[in-house]
Amino acid sequence: MFKERLLPFIERYEEINRLLSSPDISSDIAKMTELSKEQSSICELVERAREYISTMEAIEENRELLADEELGELAREELAQLEPKLPLLEEEIKVLMIPKDPNDEKNIYLELRAGTGGDESALFVEDIFRMYLRFAEREGWKVEIISSSEGTAGGYKELIALVKGKRVYSKLKFEAGTHRVQRVPETETQGRVHTSAITVAVIPEAEDVEIDIKANEIKMDVYRSSGCGGQSVNTTDSAVRLTHIPTGIVVAIQDEKSQHKNRDKAMKVLKARVYEARMQEQLAQTSAQRKLQVGSGDRSEKIRTYNYPQNRITDHRIGLTIYALDDVMSNGTLEKVIDPLIAHYQAEAIKEAGL
């Protein structure tokens, strides 16, 4: 029975409550923090589980009263309200029982890079970034550009931004991959539709306790900045390039006038990229988790097409097509695509877990 699957969560929650009030635990900050995090992670599940059990018990009590001459009609009315509630609670609980992604609460580095299509691709990087910016505003998130490299005809060849807020990674993690655009470029005189592409990487921000990079694992090069950047451009060695020797991961930042600030930014991005590389390595070794991915998360995988002539967005991973491209791009209503992706992931995860 479904009820039996819920009892261990309730029992564990009550056990944590007892442990947190014990003098031995209150003097151990690390253990107390660990237990508090666990309690927080199952709190909503336990609330819904208790509601499910009390609803189920109320249904059983009312069914027993149906034959009663005085209370039968009242019991029938109660059942009409309670019985439809039970399957809805069950579905809600199943979603809450899916194993948590440890990165869901994290901020992210959003990395956008122009791909095939030359100048048009760089212009689309700017358009997609603006779409994410508007979506972030709607979600109440903060966005800070960490590094950017302008295209020759406008837009960006590359742009790295830090997105901070509530559950950023959980909402944007399925954005990683190749985004293809089909439209008539401004420079096209014949009115022909061109296809170009950009890549998007979504990298969870790494905390110092999660990733430890030793000084002897990093090679640092300094050089003069190029492009926009103020008076110090081409006069001081303010740009910084960090190479993580064990993985070969390279981060170059030149947006700040200060070498120290560029190094700090580069170090944070490097830690996030090394953390992501280790995360992908673990993911590749876990076949069950790999099945749950909406696509592979590989940047070379074509995940979405933005067709301007038809006002159409197609997400190829779940076969979703919506005719609201103008609204998504102009107003940042990205939830029209993101919510079905999350729902698909949850359905697959529930199936995989046998719930």
C-alpha positions in Angstrom: 0.0 0.0 0.0 1.1 3.6 -0.7 0.6 4.5 3.0 3.3 2.0 4.0 5.8 3.8 1.7 5.2 7.0 3.5 5.6 5.9 7.1 9.5 5.7 7.0 9.6 9.4 6.0 7.3 10.4 8.9 9.3 8.3 11.3 12.6 9.7 10.1 11.3 13.3 10.4 10.2 12.6 14.0 13.5 11.0 14.8 15.4 14.1 13.5 13.2 16.3 15.7 14.2 14.2 18.7 17.9 14.3 17.8 17.9 18.1 17.3 16.6 18.6 20.8 19.3 16.3 22.3 22.2 18.0 24.2 24.8 15.9 22.4 23.7 17.2 19.0 23.2 20.8 20.0 26.9 21.0 20.8 27.9 19.5 17.5 27.4 22.3 14.9 28.3 20.2 11.9 25.9 17.3 12.8 23.2 19.8 13.7 23.5 21.5 10.3 23.4 18.2 8.5 20.2 17.1 10.3 18.6 20.4 9.8 19.2 20.2 6.1 17.8 16.6 6.0 14.7 17.8 7.9 14.2 20.7 5.6 14.5 18.4 2.5 11.7 16.1 3.7 9.5 18.6 5.5 7.0 19.2 2.6 6.9 15.5 1.8 6.0 14.7 5.5 3.3 17.3 5.6 1.7 15.9 2.5 2.1 12.3 3.8 0.3 13.2 7.0 -2.5 14.9 5.0 -2.7 11.8 2.8 -3.0 9.4 5.7 -5.5 11.5 7.6 -7.6 11.8 4.4 -7.5 8.1 3.8 -8.5 7.4 7.4 -11.4 9.9 7.1 -12.6 8.1 3.9 -12.5 4.7 5.7 -14.5 6.1 8.6 -17.1 7.7 6.3 -17.5 4.5 4.3 -18.3 2.6 7.5 -21.1 5.2 8.2 -22.8 4.9 4.8 -25.3 2.2 6.1 -26.2 4.4 9.2 -29.7 5.9 8.8 -28.9 9.1 10.6 -25.3 9.7 9.5 -25.3 8.0 6.1 -26.2 11.1 4.0 -23.6 13.2 5.8 -21.0 10.5 5.2 -21.9 10.5 1.5 -21.3 14.3 1.3 -18.0 14.0 3.1 -16.9 11.2 0.7 -17.7 13.3 -2.3 -15.2 15.9 -1.1 -12.5 13.5 0.3 -12.3 10.8 -2.4 -11.2 13.1 -5.3 -8.5 14.6 -3.0 -6.7 11.3 -2.5 -5.3 10.7 -6.0 -4.2 14.3 -6.3 -2.3 14.1 -3.0 -0.7 10.8 -4.2 0.6 12.4 -7.4 2.0 15.4 -5.5 3.7 13.1 -3.0 5.3 11.0 -5.8 6.9 14.1 -7.2 8.2 15.0 -3.7 9.6 11.4 -3.4 11.9 11.8 -6.4 15.5 11.9 -5.3 16.6 15.5 -4.9 19.2 16.9 -7.3 21.8 18.4 -4.9 22.4 21.3 -7.3 18.8 22.4 -7.6 19.1 25.2 -5.1 22.3 26.6 -6.6 23.1 29.7 -8.6 24.5 29.1 -12.0 27.0 30.3 -14.6 25.2 30.7 -17.9 27.6 30.4 -20.8 26.5 31.3 -24.3 28.7 30.8 -27.3 28.2 31.6 -31.0 28.4 28.5 -33.2 27.7 27.9 -36.9 26.3 30.9 -38.8 28.9 33.6 -38.3 27.6 37.1 -37.5 24.0 35.9 -37.3 25.0 33.4 -34.6 26.6 36.1 -32.5 23.5 38.2 -32.8 21.4 35.3 -31.7 23.6 34.9 -28.5 22.5 38.4 -27.6 18.8 37.7 -28.3 18.9 34.5 -26.2 20.7 36.3 -23.4 18.0 39.0 -23.4 15.4 36.2 -23.2 17.1 34.7 -20.2 17.4 38.2 -18.7 13.7 38.8 -18.9 12.9 35.4 -17.6 15.2 36.1 -14.6 13.4 39.4 -14.0 10.1 37.5 -13.9 11.6 35.0 -11.4 13.1 37.8 -9.2 16.7 36.6 -9.9 19.8 38.8 -10.3 22.1 38.5 -13.4 25.7 39.7 -13.5 27.8 39.6 -16.7 31.1 38.0 -15.8 32.8 38.0 -19.2 31.8 38.9 -22.8 33.4 39.0 -26.2 31.6 41.1 -28.9 30.9 39.9 -32.4 32.2 41.7 -35.4 28.8 42.8 -36.5 27.2 43.1 -33.0 26.0 40.6 -30.5 28.4 38.3 -28.7 30.8 35.6 -29.7 30.8 34.5 -26.1 29.1 35.6 -22.9 29.3 34.3 -19.4 26.8 35.5 -16.7 26.2 34.6 -13.1 22.5 34.1 -12.3 21.6 34.3 -8.6 18.3 33.5 -6.9 15.9 30.9 -5.7 16.3 27.5 -7.3 18.0 28.9 -10.4 19.6 25.6 -11.4 16.4 23.6 -11.0 14.7 25.9 -13.5 17.5 26.3 -16.1 19.4 23.0 -16.0 17.5 21.6 -19.1 18.7 24.6 -21.2 22.1 23.1 -21.8 22.8 22.2 -25.4 22.6 23.6 -29.0 19.9 26.1 -29.7 19.2 26.5 -33.5 17.7 29.6 -35.0 16.0 29.9 -38.4 15.3 33.4 -39.6 16.1 36.0 -42.3 19.2 37.9 -41.3 19.1 41.7 -41.5 22.0 41.6 -44.0 20.1 39.1 -46.3 18.8 41.0 -49.4 17.0 38.1 -51.0 14.8 37.3 -48.0 16.2 33.8 -47.6 15.9 32.0 -44.2 19.3 31.2 -42.8 20.0 28.5 -40.1 22.6 29.2 -37.4 23.2 27.8 -33.9 24.6 28.7 -30.5 25.6 26.6 -27.5 24.4 27.0 -24.0 26.1 25.7 -20.9 24.4 25.7 -17.5 27.0 25.3 -14.7 26.1 25.2 -11.0 28.1 27.5 -8.9 30.6 25.5 -6.8 31.1 26.1 -3.1 34.6 26.1 -1.7 33.8 23.0 0.4 32.7 21.1 -2.7 35.7 21.8 -4.9 39.3 22.2 -3.7 41.8 23.3 -6.3 45.3 23.4 -5.2 47.6 26.3 -6.2 50.0 23.9 -8.0 47.2 22.7 -10.2 46.7 26.1 -11.8 48.8 27.9 -14.4 48.1 31.6 -14.6 48.9 33.8 -17.6 48.4 37.5 -17.8 48.1 39.6 -21.0 46.7 42.9 -22.3 43.0 43.2 -22.8 41.4 43.7 -26.2 38.2 45.3 -27.2 36.0 47.4 -24.9 37.2 48.0 -21.4 38.3 51.6 -20.8 41.6 53.4 -20.6 43.6 50.4 -19.3 43.0 48.4 -22.5 46.2 47.5 -24.2 48.3 49.4 -21.6 48.4 47.0 -18.7 48.5 43.2 -18.3 45.0 43.1 -16.6 43.5 40.1 -18.5 43.9 36.7 -16.8 43.9 33.2 -18.2 43.7 30.3 -15.7 44.4 26.7 -16.8 43.5 23.8 -14.6 46.4 21.4 -15.3 44.7 18.1 -14.4 41.7 18.6 -16.6 43.0 21.1 -19.2 40.0 23.5 -18.4 40.8 27.1 -19.4 39.1 30.3 -18.2 40.0 33.7 -19.6 38.5 36.9 -18.1 39.4 40.5 -19.2 36.3 42.5 -18.4 37.7 44.2 -15.3 40.5 46.8 -15.3 42.1 45.2 -12.3 44.1 42.0 -12.8 43.1 41.0 -9.2 39.4 41.3 -10.0 39.8 39.4 -13.2 41.7 36.6 -11.4 38.9 36.3 -8.7 36.2 36.0 -11.4 38.2 33.5 -13.4 38.9 31.4 -10.3 35.1 31.2 -9.5 34.3 30.2 -13.1 37.1 27.7 -13.1 35.9 26.1 -9.8 32.4 25.8 -11.3 33.6 24.2 -14.5 35.8 21.7 -12.7 32.9 20.9 -10.4 30.6 20.4 -13.5 33.2 18.1 -15.2 33.3 15.9 -12.1 29.5 15.9 -11.9 29.3 14.8 -15.6 31.8 12.1 -15.0 29.8 10.7 -12.1 26.6 11.0 -14.2 28.2 9.0 -17.0 28.9 6.2 -14.5 25.3 6.1 -13.2 23.1 4.5 -15.8 19.9 4.9 -13.8 20.4 8.7 -13.5 21.4 9.0 -17.1 18.1 7.6 -18.2 16.3 10.4 -16.3 18.1 13.2 -18.3 15.9 15.1 -20.7 18.5 14.7 -23.4 22.1 14.2 -22.5 22.9 17.8 -21.5 25.7 17.6 -24.1 26.4 21.0 -25.6 26.6 19.3 -29.1 23.1 18.0 -28.9 20.5 20.0 -30.8 17.8 20.6 -28.2 15.7 23.4 -29.5 14.8 25.3 -32.7 13.6 28.9 -32.9 11.8 29.4 -36.2 11.0 33.1 -36.7 9.0 33.0 -39.9 6.5 30.5 -38.3 6.7 32.1 -34.8 7.5 28.6 -33.6 9.7 27.1 -30.8 10.3 23.3 -31.0 12.0 21.4 -28.2 13.2 18.2 -29.9 13.8 16.2 -26.6 10.1 15.9 -25.8 8.5 16.8 -29.1 7.1 20.0 -27.8 6.0 22.7 -30.4 4.5 26.1 -29.4 3.6 29.0 -31.6 4.6 31.8 -29.2 8.2 32.6 -30.2 7.6 36.4 -30.1 6.2 36.2 -26.6 9.0 34.0 -25.2 11.7 36.1 -26.8 10.2 39.5 -26.0 8.7 38.9 -22.6 10.8 36.0 -21.3 7.9 33.7 -20.8 10.3 30.7 -21.0 8.1 28.8 -18.5 6.0 27.8 -21.6 8.9 25.5 -22.6 10.5 24.9 -19.2 7.4 23.7 -17.3 6.6 20.8 -19.8 10.3 19.8 -19.6 10.2 19.6 -15.8 6.9 17.7 -15.9 8.4 15.2 -18.4 11.5 14.7 -16.2 9.3 14.2 -13.1 7.1 11.6 -14.9 10.2 9.7 -16.1 11.7 9.8 -12.6 8.5 8.5 -11.0 8.4 5.7 -13.5 12.1 4.9 -13.0 11.7 4.8 -9.2 8.6 2.5 -9.5 6.4 4.9 -7.5 
